[in-house]
Amino acid sequence: MTETWGADDAGVLRLPSGRLVRGRGLRRGLPAGPVPEFAVHLLGKRPPEVPWEARWLYWRDFWLPRRHAEARAVLYEAWERAATERVEIACGGGRGRTGTALACLAVLDGVPADRAVDFVRRHYDRHAVETPWQRRYVSRFAH
């Protein structure tokens, strides 16, 4: 059986369904404990190789993903895999893009889109989702 994230591990968000997803800032390095089985890297340049399965979404700092359909598909895959695997969402600092993606996962998990940013700020990082257009992206993610 796979060792899962602990709900008390740093940066781990528990979604209403019970799925656990770790958010992380890549500049801070890999935290102690188990490594992801699947990761989504939200960066404006190709990320370094990692020894686990990972997807790269082109997403510049403070902006939105370049391709909405691709972002939706990758985030849906992350949400689906989080039911049985250790999933990590990561950007440079771990707040703006990561928080936005985590809020989108919360929407997929049943949190109303107009409450998803607050949910992530309460349960992950109070500074998550940094820009007005990131908040708007989450509010429209369900459509």
FENWOTA-V277503 format. One record per backbone hydrogen bond with DSSP energy under -0.5 kcal/mol. CO is the residue of the C=O (numbers start at 0). NH is the residue of the N-H. E is the energy in kcal/mol with one decimal. If there is no record, write none. Layout:
BEGIN
[[CO	NH	E] [CO	NH	E]]
END
This chain:
BEGIN
[[5	8	-1.8] [8	11	-1.8] [10	12	-0.5] [10	22	-3.1] [11	13	-0.5] [12	14	-0.7] [12	20	-2.2] [14	17	-2.4] [18	14	-2.9] [19	86	-0.6] [20	12	-3.3] [21	88	-3.0] [23	25	-0.6] [23	90	-1.5] [24	27	-1.6] [25	28	-1.3] [36	52	-1.0] [37	87	-2.1] [38	54	-2.4] [39	41	-0.6] [39	89	-2.7] [40	42	-0.9] [40	56	-2.8] [42	58	-2.2] [52	38	-1.7] [54	40	-3.0] [54	56	-0.5] [55	57	-0.5] [56	42	-1.5] [56	58	-0.6] [57	65	-1.9] [59	62	-2.1] [65	67	-0.6] [66	70	-2.4] [67	71	-2.9] [68	72	-2.2] [69	73	-2.6] [70	74	-2.8] [71	75	-2.2] [72	76	-2.2] [73	77	-2.4] [74	78	-2.6] [75	79	-2.8] [76	80	-2.8] [77	81	-1.8] [79	82	-1.3] [80	83	-1.7] [80	84	-2.4] [81	19	-0.7] [84	86	-0.8] [85	36	-2.8] [85	37	-1.8] [86	21	-2.6] [87	39	-2.3] [88	23	-1.8] [89	41	-3.1] [90	25	-3.5] [91	26	-2.2] [94	98	-1.5] [94	128	-1.7] [95	99	-2.3] [96	100	-2.6] [97	101	-2.8] [98	102	-2.3] [99	103	-1.9] [100	104	-2.2] [101	105	-2.2] [102	106	-1.9] [103	107	-2.3] [104	108	-1.7] [105	110	-2.7] [106	109	-1.7] [111	114	-2.5] [111	115	-0.9] [112	115	-0.5] [114	118	-2.2] [115	119	-2.3] [116	120	-2.6] [117	121	-2.3] [118	122	-2.2] [119	123	-2.3] [119	124	-1.5] [124	127	-2.1] [130	134	-2.0] [131	135	-2.4] [132	136	-2.0] [133	137	-2.0] [134	138	-2.2] [135	139	-1.4] [137	140	-1.2] [139	142	-1.5]]
END
